[in-house]
Amino acid sequence: MKKLKIRLLGFLNFCCMFVVLGTQALLHGSWTVREPKPVRAEGVGNDSRM
């Protein structure tokens, strides 16, 4: 009976790690932050004020 409990706990531990690591791998792409592209407006930097 003790061997069965140990094997069952090992299997449950494996299943939990599989779910946690799989979820982490799937969410990895959604957690990355992309650098925003610079916005260029016409007339900026030309100092066209009068």
Residue pairs with C-beta under 8 A, 6 or more apart in sequence:
none
